[in-house]
Amino acid sequence: MKRRKNDSSNKHPNLSSEEEKQEKKSPDSSKKVLAICLGFRMLNALLIQTYFNPDEHWQALEVAHRIAFGYGHLTWEWKKGIRSYLHPMLFALFYKVIAFLGLDTPWFMMKAPRLLQSIFSAVGDLYLYKLSRVLFGDGVAKWALFSQLANWFNFFCFNRTLSNSLETVLTLVGLYYWPCMRSSSNKVPSDSRKWGLAVAALACAIRPTSAITWVYVGLLELYLTRARLRFIFMELIPIGTLVLGFMCLVDCLLYGSWVLAPLNFLKFNFLSSGGDYYGNHKWHWYFTQGFTVMLFSFLPFCLAGIIKSKNWKLSGLIVWVLGLYSILGHKEFRFVLPVLPISLILSGYSLAALEEHGAPNSERKGPSHIHKKWPSKRQLAICFLLATNIPMALYMSLVHQRGTEDVMNYLSKEAAREKVKSILFLMPCHATPYYSTLHRNLPMRFLDCSPSEEKGIPDESDRFMMNPIGFAMDFAKTWSCPSHIVLFDSEEKQLRNFLVSHSFREVRRFFHAHFKVDRDLQASVVVYATSGM
């Protein structure tokens, strides 16, 4: 039977002709890349043993634990409908599977969420490779992937269960499908933009500030496409409405009433400057400190890639996102995580552009064996990047601020042996994981730091930090005496006599940090227990 020349039954519906040629040349390349990335990210997840940002636990795992097991603390944001349940639901379903299989042990409850996130992260790595390949070719793609895996901040943050991590994955997947990000939109299949829109809408549902990225991409697509009305009325509005409706349905089921979380989120953070309650930074912070620290030694390679690649779409997206986030007073590293991989694509471009063995053969002088003794520019660059990023990645993931995670792991094991009855945390609010790690429905109390309607009134956490002894003495008048108290050594020194007078003794001390971050040095986390425990 003869095959028809125009038979396209075997073609992948979401691949352009150029991509199909690349897939035929190396049909297993994507599978190999995914397998490598998955293995690397799972090891990465197991090596993350430090505390970075409260939202990793309190806005994701704690909420998921409450959905799955019926207990867990909801912060004030959930009481005001500022957050959507879409992101925690992923982990809630995962918790249900773990519980069904009988794997909800202290160790697995601690490690499993980051292992799940490592799967999402590996998908993000794969799409970074695929995006780099369609934009610049195989040579750049492999160095972009190297940059992605070698960057210290990606190693430190990408596998954490922050909504920003999933937002970053969706950003990489979405950019791959948007025609406007390619050099020629004619080579992109017709359905590709719909996939891009769906992923972009999902990213905005999970993290409303992701709209900053997708407004740029959407306006670029609107400018470049010929079928503008079709784009707006046949794709953008229907797909956006469908995803928004799905999000509202999930939130309605879990909130118990109709809630438009993205609107409440934007009102609080943008219209009322509610985010400023958690601190302000100078407008240039991302450019001079935040994003430059995230790129670290990749910064010069990123700048070189911007200049050499002349891909102003990617470069413009980075500047656009950093510029708009700079307008907001409250700034954090994780907010701009989605554009870090894009910057690393450009770093990969500059690495690929370096000569493999110094100058071309025609320009070399002297015997060839002399030149082989000297490493190439690219080899020197790789050694420099690995030598600077690996120590940083390991120190931040294994050492810096690990005490607050270690203490909850310890208490979880003690609680499983029924040696813990109740816990009081005399430390800044949200300084440790909570029920999602303890995984026992025991009474626990931490110092509240919810924003006050009246400005200038310090919250519980601030009052304790200003006067630990006075606060503890007043607090003890009405407390139900806990079996365990957890606090940092900086406050423990002041409260030691108070604790001894109430029949508490030190039972464990965990290293936390070598240097201070935003408060006095919190070198260790100390656990006190009543004499009978």
C-alpha positions, 0 to 999 in steps of 0.5 A: 500500500502506497503512502500519500505524500500529504499524509500527516496522520503521524505528525504531532499536533503541537509541533512545527515542521522545524520541531518535527525535524529536530524530533526525528533527528533525536526522537528520544532527546526530550525523554532523556532530558526529562529523565536527567532533570527528574533524577537531578530535581529529586536529589535536589529535593532531598538535599533541601533541609533549610527554612526559606520563606513561611509561605512554603509551609503556611500558604501551601502545605498547612492549608493542604493538610487541613483539607486532607486531614481535617486539622491545620492552621489557616492564616488571616489571608484565608479568612479574608479570601485573598488566596485561591485553593487551587495550589494547596489542592495539589498537595491535599490530593497528594496527602490523601494518596500518601495516607491511603497507602499508609506512608504518612510517617514523620520522615515521608510527610517531611520529604514527600511534598518537595519530591512532588514539586521536583516532578513539576520542576523537572517539567519546567526544566524540560520546557526550558530546554525545548524553548531554548531549542526552538529559539536558538538550536540544540547547541544553546539548549544544552547550555541553557539547561546547564545554566538552569541546573547549575544556578544556586538559587534554582537549586535552593528555591525551585523545589520548594512548595511555594506557589511561585515555584509552580508559577515558574514552571507554568511560565516556562511551559506557557512561553513555549506555546506562545507564537509571539515568542518565536522568531517566526509565528508562521512555523507554529501550529494553530492550536499552540496559542490556545495551549499557551493561553490555558497555561497562562490563565492557570498561572494567573489563577494560582498566582494573580501577579503572574498577570504581569508576565502574561500582559507583556506576552499578550500585548506582544501577541496582539501586536504581531498577530493578524487575526486580532479579533479571533485572538480576543473573542475566540481564544482569550475570553473563552479560555480565560473564562473557563479557567476562572470559572474552574478556579471559582468553583474550587474556591466556592466548594472550599470557602463555602461561598463564592469568592473571587480570590484574585480580585481580593489579592490584587485589592490588598497588595496593589490598591491598598498597599497591604503588602507593605505591612511586611516591609519595604525596599528601595525601588532599585532593589531587584536590579542592585540586590535581589535579582543580581544575587539570584543570578550570582556568577551567571550575571555577566553571562546573562548580560553577554547573552542579551547583547549577543542573542539580540532576542529583545522579546526575552530581554524585554520580558525580563526588564518588564517584570523587574520594572513593574515589581520594582514599583511595589514597595514590598519585594522578595526574591521569590516574586521574580523567580519566573524570569530567572530561568529566562535569564539563564537561557540567555546565559546559555546563549553566551556559553554556547557562543564561547569558542570550544578551544579558544581562537579558531584554528586558522587564528592559532599560532604555534604547535597544536599540542601547546594549545591543548594544554590550556583549557578553552574559554568555555571550560574556564567559564564552566569551572568558574560557574560550578566553583561559585554556585555549588558551594552556595547551593549546598550551604543555603540548602543544607546549613543556613536556617535549618534549625526551624525545620530540624526542630519540627522534625524532632517534635514530629517523631516525639509526638509519634511516640506520645511524648508531646502533649502541647507546644508553645512557640515563643519566637517570631510568627511563622518561624517554623513549619506547623501541623503539616510537619508535626502531623499530630492533632495536638494543641499548638500556639504561636505568636500572632502577626496578622495585620491590624486595622489600626496602624502603629499597633504592634502585634503579638510577635512584635511585642514579644521581640521588644520585651521577651520577659515582660511578654512571657510573664503576662502570657503565663498568667492566662496560659494552659501550660504547654509540655514543650516550648520552642524559642531561639537562643537569642530570646532563650538567654533572657527567658532562661530563669523564667523557664526554670521557675516554671519547671521547664528544662532544656531537652534539645538544641538545634543549630540554625544559622551562622549569621543574622538575616533581618534580626539579631543572630538566631544561632540555634533553636532551643526546645524546653520541656516540663520536668515530667516529660 
